[in-house]
Amino acid sequence: MARAAENSGQPGAVNTAEDAQKRLERMRRWVRGPFNQFLSFIIQGLVALLGVIYLKVLNRTKVYGRKVLRQQEPPYLYVSNHLTMIDDFLMDPVLFGPIAMSRFKLKYFPWHVPEEKNFFLNPILSWLLQKCQAIPITRGRGVFQPGMMRVKELLQEGKIIHIYPEGTRSRSGDIGRGQVGVGKLARETKMKVVPVYHEGTQNILPVGSKKLRINQRVSIIVGEPVEMDDLYALPESREVFLKVAERMVTHIRGLRLKLHEDGNQAIDIPADWLDEDRRQVNGVPEEQGWEDG
């Protein structure tokens, strides 16, 4: 029964260590070999084109700090706030599509870690997600699940991983607290961390809505890599993992603060959110080198 459930691609399929190992091996084959890699590149290129048209033509999207992203070489963790179920589709084509397509290299497309029960719903969609470099995870199962094991392998193989330090979508639009699992992943791999903040996407797909909107303003800002050497030098512990995750969140808050102080915001937000940003980023070096994208 466990094997049948696993083959169905539905959540909760992994019940034994043997199941986990078999599933991990299948994940390794998703874009293995020249044909699968070429197919993945073409599919992601088409998705990126659709994403750019949707955000740039049908909506009004501005990117700040794009130069910072072009200067980064994999591997690294790309961390951002989380506002909608399709943040990966809304942001990543604009940020990474031009880089990957101009350099004609698959490694510049990031991998994603969507919630399995929300996206891997049928064989066709699951196949498409696999080719778009999505690794299914189950919230609440921590880092000891096949998906997170595969994410660690991908970082070791020189890939980019898009992950959310908050662990879940923000219902209010504010930035939440960092979660221990993301901090643990970063600390164990001692990976470079590139922060990104975005806003306005919550108006494209509001909470509870299934219909995408157009003519919305969206702002995305990319920050310099987060200095983590002091935390990475500490012995592994839950406290250290939380500090790593909270530092990610603090830098994302700093990007939001900069966006609004520079007058580049896409939406108005409560003043007390920005006050909290100022309190939390106190002592964090000012980001340099912003540019309009």
Residue pairs with C-beta under 8 A, 6 or more apart in sequence:
2 13
2 15
2 16
2 19
3 19
5 12
5 13
5 15
6 13
6 14
6 19
6 22
6 23
7 13
9 120
9 122
9 123
9 126
10 116
10 117
10 120
11 116
11 117
11 120
11 136
11 138
12 138
13 19
13 23
14 20
14 23
14 145
14 146
20 145
20 146
20 149
21 146
23 146
24 146
24 149
24 150
27 135
27 146
27 147
27 150
28 150
28 153
29 36
30 36
30 130
30 131
30 133
31 37
31 40
31 106
31 130
31 131
31 133
36 131
37 106
39 131
40 106
40 109
40 131
40 132
40 133
41 100
41 104
41 106
41 109
43 128
43 131
43 132
44 97
44 100
44 106
44 109
44 131
44 132
44 133
45 97
45 100
45 101
47 89
47 93
47 132
48 92
48 93
48 96
48 97
48 98
48 100
48 101
48 109
49 93
49 97
50 93
51 89
51 90
51 92
51 93
51 94
51 97
52 93
52 94
52 97
52 98
54 90
54 212
55 61
55 90
55 93
55 94
55 218
56 94
58 214
58 215
59 200
59 204
59 214
59 215
59 216
59 217
59 218
60 215
60 216
60 217
60 218
61 94
61 200
61 217
61 218
61 219
61 220
62 218
62 219
62 220
62 264
62 266
62 292
62 293
63 94
63 95
63 220
63 221
63 222
63 292
63 293
64 219
64 220
64 221
64 222
64 259
64 264
64 290
64 291
64 292
64 293
65 221
65 222
65 223
65 287
65 289
65 290
65 291
65 293
66 95
66 222
66 291
66 293
67 289
67 291
68 194
68 222
68 223
68 224
68 289
69 95
69 96
69 99
69 194
69 222
70 99
72 192
72 194
72 225
74 107
74 108
74 158
74 159
74 160
75 154
75 155
75 156
75 157
75 158
75 159
75 160
75 161
75 191
75 192
76 160
76 161
76 191
76 192
76 193
76 194
76 225
77 155
77 160
77 161
77 163
77 185
77 186
77 191
77 192
77 193
77 194
78 110
78 160
78 161
78 162
78 163
78 194
78 196
79 162
79 163
79 164
79 165
79 182
79 193
79 194
79 195
79 196
79 248
79 252
80 87
80 91
80 162
80 164
80 195
80 196
80 197
80 198
80 252
81 164
81 166
81 170
81 175
81 197
81 198
81 252
81 256
82 164
82 166
82 168
82 169
82 170
83 169
83 170
83 173
83 198
83 199
83 201
83 202
84 90
84 169
84 201
84 202
84 204
84 205
85 118
85 169
85 205
86 205
87 164
87 198
87 201
88 112
88 114
88 134
88 162
90 198
90 201
90 204
90 205
90 218
91 196
91 198
91 201
91 220
92 109
92 110
92 112
92 162
94 220
95 196
95 220
95 222
96 108
96 109
96 110
96 160
97 109
99 108
100 106
100 107
100 108
100 109
107 158
107 159
107 160
108 160
109 133
109 160
110 133
110 159
110 160
110 161
110 162
111 133
111 134
111 135
111 151
111 154
111 159
111 160
111 161
111 162
112 132
112 133
112 134
112 135
112 161
112 162
113 134
113 135
113 136
113 137
113 147
113 148
113 151
113 161
113 162
113 163
114 120
114 129
114 134
114 135
114 136
114 137
115 136
115 137
115 138
115 139
116 136
116 137
116 138
116 147
117 138
119 125
119 129
119 134
119 136
120 126
120 129
120 136
129 136
135 147
135 150
135 151
135 154
136 147
137 145
137 147
137 148
138 145
138 147
139 167
139 168
142 148
142 181
143 149
143 152
143 181
143 184
143 185
148 181
148 185
151 161
151 163
151 185
152 185
152 188
152 189
154 161
155 161
155 189
155 191
156 189
163 182
163 185
164 182
165 178
165 179
165 182
165 183
165 245
165 248
165 249
165 252
166 175
166 176
166 177
166 178
166 179
166 249
167 176
167 179
167 181
167 182
168 176
169 207
170 176
171 207
173 199
173 202
173 269
174 269
174 273
175 249
175 252
175 253
175 256
175 273
176 249
177 245
177 246
177 249
178 242
178 244
178 245
178 246
178 247
178 248
178 249
179 245
180 238
180 241
180 242
180 245
181 241
182 244
182 245
182 248
183 240
183 241
183 242
183 243
183 244
183 245
183 246
183 248
184 236
184 241
184 244
185 191
186 193
186 228
186 244
186 245
186 248
187 231
187 232
187 236
187 240
187 241
187 244
188 236
190 228
190 232
192 225
192 228
193 225
193 226
193 228
193 248
194 222
194 223
194 224
194 225
194 226
195 222
195 223
195 226
195 248
195 251
195 252
195 254
195 255
196 220
196 221
196 222
196 223
196 252
196 255
197 220
197 221
197 223
197 252
197 253
197 255
197 256
197 259
198 218
198 219
198 220
198 221
199 218
199 219
199 256
199 259
199 265
199 266
199 267
199 269
200 216
200 217
200 218
200 219
200 266
200 267
201 218
203 213
203 216
203 217
203 267
204 212
204 213
204 214
204 216
204 218
205 211
205 212
205 213
206 213
216 266
217 266
217 267
218 266
219 259
219 264
219 265
219 266
220 293
221 255
221 256
221 258
221 259
221 264
221 290
222 255
223 251
223 252
223 254
223 255
223 287
224 287
224 288
224 289
226 247
226 248
226 251
227 285
228 244
228 247
231 240
231 243
231 244
231 247
232 244
234 240
249 280
250 280
250 281
250 284
251 281
251 284
253 276
253 277
253 280
253 281
254 277
254 281
254 284
254 287
255 287
256 269
256 273
256 274
256 277
257 274
257 277
257 278
257 281
258 287
258 290
259 265
260 269
260 274
262 290
